[in-house]
Amino acid sequence: MNQTLGQKLFRIKPAVGKTDPQPGHAGTGLARSMGLFPLTMIGVGATIGTGIFFTMVEAVPKAGPSVVLSFLLAALTAGLTALCYAELSFRIPASGSSYSFAYATVGEFAAFIMAACLLLEYGLAASATAIGWSAYLNNFLTNAIGWQIPEILRTPMFVSGEHGMEIRAGHINLPPILLVIMCGLLLIRGTKESATTNAIMVLVKLAILVFFIVIAFSGFDINNFTPFFNTDNSKGFANMAGVTAAAGTVFFSFIGLDTVATAGEEVRNPTRNVPIGILSALGIVTVFYMLVAVAALGAQPARMFAGQEAGLAVILQNVTGQAWPALVLSAGAVISVFSVTLVTIYGQTRILYAISKDGLIPQTFQKVSPRTQSPVSNTVIVCLVVGLVAGFVDSTYLWDMVSMGTLTAFIVVSIAVPVMRKKMGESATKGFRVPFGPYVVPGLSVAACLYIMKDLSKTTFTVFAIWMCVAVLTYFAYSIRHSRLNDSAP
């Protein structure tokens, strides 16, 4: 029987059904090769990265020492959404993260729009973090051997200037292109190898942060926390404007938790391991962020953070009076950003795989190598686009769009929880559930995301609207006619 337009727009894909190939068979699906530890490390690796190395410089001038409360507020917001992710990943253990969650709850059209948001989030985040890697690599080479990458080979062609976009003919940011190539080669070798490499890099980056915390605490001065609030009056807790403004900045240091949910089809025992992986990653990230924030503020007065480049490295150099601790931190930053770029590209390819498997984009993105059981063509295409953007575009144009895509995804995930509970009925009482019922935590999550979203620029909203128009046109021109659910109409 032919489906009406309304039925097509709101048709849902069952969480488990005939439309999904069985995973683990060569050429038809992804292999379930990942355990809990490497899965958790994917979440930590995607979250602890450029954010913790840059965030303090941006956030401390807004809040002063009370920025530690900003980290707590951001962690709480991320935690509310993480609980929603955990419940949905228990009931929908598939690749695609919030795209798959939306497809099983609010319908195909909303799921495709959500996919467009995720592609924006992961694709531009991978490019932006790769650009950050270029800056850290140059800093490391300068401190280690006194040599800098020539400016023409480490600056993009399109940059933001006082009068808008400027074009620098002949310039190319070569290091991020090389980084994306290395990440692509690792991912093509297979998920197990990539996850193992990522886990090693995450452990190295955590060790580097422990190194910073220990040395910074050796120069700790409690007087640096007075006055605690960045205010010219004595209102204290009555004036939280600086804290909430800084929370909006540091929130984006928690956005990598979504990546854990993209691995649902490659995880052993996903109904157990994915929820635990998400919450474990959030716990690890929050502890490290708080320790770094307290150590940094104790070692340096809040007024010194404004405009400070490579802030954490400078703190170590000032505390010790030597250059080698800063060199070690720079090396750790290079490894950290490599790890973030790797898992971000991984998340992008798995979302495209899930969308293609549902017939909404061409089949090229779901073809899996019989030897490595990884989507080779998919990975090559993603790396090509990410590398070109990273090599030629200034990161100033990317971060706000990443934030918009991420916040939209978080909102849809939160809405999907009560919808899923209603659809599943009594069966939704089994397994992991968001506490306090299906409305309190998801509602708070949506409110927190909207509160942060309101401060994004008008340009960001305009570009996002254009991107959404492109997504809608693509859906009606291609996706609605090629959906696999066309073949399963009643």
Number of C-alpha atoms within 10 A of each C-alpha: 7 9 12 8 10 9 13 19 19 16 20 19 23 14 17 12 9 9 15 17 13 13 16 15 13 16 18 18 24 29 21 19 15 22 18 19 16 23 30 25 27 33 29 32 33 31 27 28 28 23 19 22 22 18 18 26 20 16 26 28 19 24 25 26 27 25 30 24 17 26 26 18 20 24 25 17 22 23 21 21 27 28 23 27 29 25 22 31 29 23 22 24 27 27 28 29 29 31 28 32 29 30 25 24 27 20 19 28 23 18 24 25 22 27 26 21 26 28 20 22 26 27 25 28 28 34 31 26 26 31 30 23 25 25 20 22 21 20 22 23 16 14 18 15 8 10 12 14 18 10 11 15 15 21 24 24 20 20 17 14 9 6 6 7 14 13 14 14 10 10 17 22 28 21 24 31 24 15 21 27 17 14 22 22 15 19 25 20 17 20 23 21 16 22 24 17 15 27 21 15 21 27 15 16 24 19 13 20 23 15 16 23 21 14 20 25 18 13 18 17 14 11 13 18 17 13 15 17 23 23 16 8 8 10 10 13 10 7 14 17 15 20 25 21 17 27 25 22 20 27 23 21 26 27 23 26 28 27 31 31 32 26 27 27 25 24 25 17 16 25 21 17 23 29 27 19 26 28 20 20 26 24 14 16 22 22 12 16 22 18 17 24 20 19 22 27 29 21 23 22 18 26 14 14 21 15 11 14 12 18 20 25 20 17 25 27 18 17 17 15 11 11 15 15 21 24 20 18 24 26 20 24 29 23 22 29 29 28 29 29 31 27 28 26 25 27 29 26 31 28 27 29 28 24 25 22 23 23 20 22 22 16 15 16 24 27 21 21 19 13 10 19 24 27 27 22 17 22 23 18 15 20 27 15 15 25 25 17 25 31 30 24 23 21 23 11 17 22 17 22 23 24 22 22 21 25 23 21 25 25 21 20 27 27 20 24 26 20 16 20 19 14 12 13 9 9 11 15 10 9 11 19 20 21 13 9 12 20 16 13 21 28 17 15 26 21 14 21 22 15 12 20 18 11 10 14 11 10 12 18 16 11 12 18 12 12 15 16 13 13 20 17 11 15 21 12 11 14 23 21 14 17 20 18 19 16 9 11 12 8
